[in-house]
Amino acid sequence: MYDYLVVGLGVAGFSFLQQLEENGKTFVVFDNQSQQSTRIAGGMFNPVILKRFTPAWQAAEMLPYALSQFEKAEKKYGNTYIHYIDIYRKLASVEEQNNWIVASDKPVMRDFMQEITDEKIDGIEAPFGFGVLKGTGIVNMAKLLDDALKNYRNEDQLIQADFDYDQLIIKDEYIEYQGIRARKILFSEGYGMKNNPFFKDLPLMGTKGEMLMIETDARIPYIIKSNVFIAPNVVQKGQYYIGATYHWEDKTNTPTAEARQHLEEKLGQLLQKPYKVIAQKAGIRPTVIDRRPLVGTHPEHPNLAILNGMGTRGVILAPSTARHLYEHLENGVPLPKEMDISRFRGA
Ligand SMILES: Cc1cc2nc3c(=O)[nH]c(=O)nc-3n(C[C@H](O)[C@H](O)[C@H](O)COP(=O)(O)OP(=O)(O)OC[C@H]3O[C@@H](n4cnc5c(N)ncnc54)[C@H](O)[C@@H]3O)c2cc1C
């Protein structure tokens, strides 16, 4: 009998497994690589909404814990995942300069939003300068997931296969799946939750995102944010991540010509140097109607739990959200109301 069976090894599943490991729980995890969100994400951590210069929900509060969890993974796997890189928000007008100055004086923002700079950046024209954000950066989630998969495979804790919901047997004291018994099951399938008969009615919308990887001679040491992001590839000099798009109808992981054209159009307005597109990738962000995580247990089967709805900010949200869920499941601590799926019951 395991303590947990976990379905889905993206940043949500990974964060929950960290909780299990820290608390000496036994588990087996299923993953089928059907969803790509964590793997292709920019992996950026930034607690400020760069369109309006407002704080993202709980982000500044959750960021230190997220980084401490990724640091633990760095120690465990002997690799570097966290790369601190300042974000330079290109300002478009005097009005935006003023908005930046006002916003950066607010208490939560002061730690991150710095002064405006007129620093020259190779290949980028910015007559109104840049607002500088510090304490931000990129977590190399693809590398982290590769290392986690390898580790769990070596430890015989990973089953790389589709989880077939029809074969789940639910008893009061445990669940059973293909001869595997566990006290509880945790579903963290990202947008794959739409196939889960126990939770599929929760209002997970799913927002497709596409990104390009380019090569250019421009040397850009920061993450530049204008109509798109340009972010250095943390493992390959001279390559940059360009992202991302938002699409609400198409729910496939297939890259599209429309998204490439859109990204290249915006990139052309930002980068004044030649570049070559070397890759294009797509994934579905597990976004929720009220933009808050989906955490909790099934109303009739308390041994079925869910950790989902990380939306556009899985890197910052997943570790704290996983901790809340673990404390709830194992120690009976109530979940924060904003993330508890019971908010959608009986509405
Ligand atoms: C283009 C793009 C850019 C992004 N940029 C950022 C960013 O810069 N910073 C940030 O914080 N967030 C970003 N995000 C959002 C972030 O990627 C998500 O919040 C996060 O990855 C969601 O993680 P997850 O673990 O819930 O889901 P996923 O990463 O989708 O993982 C779910 C896992 O479950 C598996 N699975 C599903 N169903 C089954 C099944 N039946 N059987 C077995 N396995 C199953 C899937 O294969 C997958 O591995 C971005 C997303 C996109 C698409």
The ligand as a MOL file (V3000), in Angstrom:
LIG
                    3D

  0  0  0     0  0            999 V3000
M  V30 BEGIN CTAB
M  V30 COUNTS 53 58 0 0 0
M  V30 BEGIN ATOM
M  V30 1 C 3.8060 29.1410 -23.8650 0
M  V30 2 C 3.6780 29.1170 -22.3640 0
M  V30 3 C 4.4860 29.9450 -21.6100 0
M  V30 4 C 4.3800 29.9320 -20.2200 0
M  V30 5 N 5.2490 30.7120 -19.5010 0
M  V30 6 C 5.2300 30.6490 -18.1540 0
M  V30 7 C 6.1760 31.3770 -17.3870 0
M  V30 8 O 7.0550 32.0510 -17.9360 0
M  V30 9 N 6.1070 31.2940 -16.0240 0
M  V30 10 C 5.1480 30.5220 -15.3820 0
M  V30 11 O 5.1390 30.4940 -14.1420 0
M  V30 12 N 4.2410 29.8330 -16.0930 0
M  V30 13 C 4.2450 29.8790 -17.4440 0
M  V30 14 N 3.3330 29.1690 -18.1680 0
M  V30 15 C 2.2680 28.4700 -17.4280 0
M  V30 16 C 2.7760 27.1910 -16.8120 0
M  V30 17 O 3.3900 26.4610 -17.8180 0
M  V30 18 C 1.6310 26.4120 -16.1580 0
M  V30 19 O 1.0660 27.1570 -15.1200 0
M  V30 20 C 2.1280 25.0840 -15.5630 0
M  V30 21 O 3.0410 24.4690 -16.3970 0
M  V30 22 C 1.0000 24.1050 -15.2960 0
M  V30 23 O 1.5670 22.9600 -14.7150 0
M  V30 24 P 0.7480 21.6420 -14.4340 0
M  V30 25 O 1.6660 20.7190 -13.7560 0
M  V30 26 O -0.5450 21.9680 -13.7680 0
M  V30 27 O 0.3320 21.0880 -15.8860 0
M  V30 28 P 1.2180 20.3960 -17.0520 0
M  V30 29 O 2.5410 21.0310 -17.1620 0
M  V30 30 O 0.3290 20.3910 -18.2410 0
M  V30 31 O 1.4550 18.9190 -16.5330 0
M  V30 32 C 0.4570 17.9470 -16.4700 0
M  V30 33 C 1.0950 16.5810 -16.6560 0
M  V30 34 O 0.0960 15.5730 -16.4930 0
M  V30 35 C 0.2590 14.5860 -17.4960 0
M  V30 36 N -1.0320 13.9090 -17.7330 0
M  V30 37 C -2.2170 14.4790 -18.0540 0
M  V30 38 N -3.1830 13.5450 -18.1860 0
M  V30 39 C -2.6010 12.3530 -17.9150 0
M  V30 40 C -3.0730 11.0050 -17.8760 0
M  V30 41 N -4.3530 10.6530 -18.1180 0
M  V30 42 N -2.1810 9.9930 -17.6040 0
M  V30 43 C -0.8770 10.2770 -17.3420 0
M  V30 44 N -0.3850 11.5600 -17.3360 0
M  V30 45 C -1.2330 12.5770 -17.6290 0
M  V30 46 C 0.7420 15.4010 -18.6950 0
M  V30 47 O 1.3830 14.6100 -19.6410 0
M  V30 48 C 1.6940 16.4060 -18.0430 0
M  V30 49 O 3.0140 15.9090 -17.9560 0
M  V30 50 C 3.4170 29.1320 -19.5610 0
M  V30 51 C 2.6190 28.2750 -20.3300 0
M  V30 52 C 2.7380 28.2660 -21.7180 0
M  V30 53 C 1.8720 27.3070 -22.5060 0
M  V30 END ATOM
M  V30 BEGIN BOND
M  V30 1 1 1 2
M  V30 2 1 2 3
M  V30 3 2 2 52
M  V30 4 2 3 4
M  V30 5 1 4 5
M  V30 6 1 4 50
M  V30 7 2 5 6
M  V30 8 1 6 7
M  V30 9 1 6 13
M  V30 10 2 7 8
M  V30 11 1 7 9
M  V30 12 1 9 10
M  V30 13 2 10 11
M  V30 14 1 10 12
M  V30 15 2 12 13
M  V30 16 1 13 14
M  V30 17 1 14 15
M  V30 18 1 14 50
M  V30 19 1 15 16
M  V30 20 1 16 17
M  V30 21 1 16 18
M  V30 22 1 18 19
M  V30 23 1 18 20
M  V30 24 1 20 21
M  V30 25 1 20 22
M  V30 26 1 22 23
M  V30 27 1 23 24
M  V30 28 2 24 25
M  V30 29 1 24 26
M  V30 30 1 24 27
M  V30 31 1 27 28
M  V30 32 2 28 29
M  V30 33 1 28 30
M  V30 34 1 28 31
M  V30 35 1 31 32
M  V30 36 1 32 33
M  V30 37 1 33 34
M  V30 38 1 33 48
M  V30 39 1 34 35
M  V30 40 1 35 36
M  V30 41 1 35 46
M  V30 42 1 36 37
M  V30 43 1 36 45
M  V30 44 2 37 38
M  V30 45 1 38 39
M  V30 46 1 39 40
M  V30 47 2 39 45
M  V30 48 1 40 41
M  V30 49 2 40 42
M  V30 50 1 42 43
M  V30 51 2 43 44
M  V30 52 1 44 45
M  V30 53 1 46 47
M  V30 54 1 46 48
M  V30 55 1 48 49
M  V30 56 2 50 51
M  V30 57 1 51 52
M  V30 58 1 52 53
M  V30 END BOND
M  V30 END CTAB
M  END
